[in-house]
């Protein structure tokens, strides 16, 4: 008896495992389908359970002939299980509880239509946002100014200013080399001040900052002032030309720096605009995807509720067998199992068990193989 029960349980487990392998899917839907299949087979499960119960009772008692008391007990047990398994048909008009479930079901149906339409609109919006974001796929580097240009500007301005500083401010130095070194340092410092004032502290608005404007004015005024200093004590025409030439070079460098700063501010403004639009495009895309996923989750939940209701109604329909017919089949199943158990006991006693013969035949075949 124990072997038979183990074989029955093992067979059931093997069947379930094979069913799961065939499906090839361990998701929630597969589990729900398996449970739905079990619900559809509720009658078969009940009959099989009752048959095994009757069989186990006979084997455990060792009865060789049917025992009326045991059979009556099994009949009562089968009748109770049949009544417990019986359900009335789903009827919203007669049952208030069914009416509530039916109202929720209709609400889910209506909500599914609305969510399906919303999901279509959300898909369209995501596709539109993807096309908009595709324009800003490139990650542009931040524009900058050449270090060589800055260094050259400082060096050239320093060279034009150094002779003026040497001739008018540092010529009293006893050491001629020292006076030139100090003059060059002063010229370079002045050139660095003008260069970084014009090019530094850029604004994304493409307008000059106060520092930029101050550097431009300082460069122009400095060039004009140095020109006046140079021509203050000249006597020859060539010296006038040299003084104005130096002033022209200084102004040319200043205006060149201003044009470079203008281009730099425009490029920086374009870069900021591009990055802001790019960030906004991807932000809108992410928001659209989140909205679509939220609608999809709501639709999945609605589909689950509808499927659960369908399984519930189907289960109620399956269990709505005529109670007397259900009772008769349950009683017949438990008695069939009980009689099979008594037959097994007699077969064991007289050595004519069909199963024993089958096992012997299997052993014989194994030996011959």
Secondary structure, 3 states (H helix, E strand, C coil): CHHHHHHHHHHHHHHHHHHHHHHCCCCHHHHHHHHHHHHHCHHHHHHHHHHHHHHHHHHHHCCCCCCHHHHHHHHHHHHHHHHHHCCCCCCCCCCHHHHHHHHHHHHHHHHHHHHHHHHHHHHHHHHHHHHHHHCCCCCCCCCCCCHHHHHHHHHHHHHHHHHHHHHHCCCCCCCHHHHHHHHHHHHHHHHHHHHHHHHCCCCCCCCCCHHHHHHHHHHHHHHHHHHHHHHCCCCCHHHHHHHHHHHHHHHHHHHHHHHHHHHHHHHHHHHHHHHHHHHHHHHHHHHHHHHHHHHHHHHHHHHHHHHHHHHHHHHHHHHCCCHHHHHHHHHHHHHHHHHHHHHHHHHHHHCCCHHHHHHHHHHHHHHHC
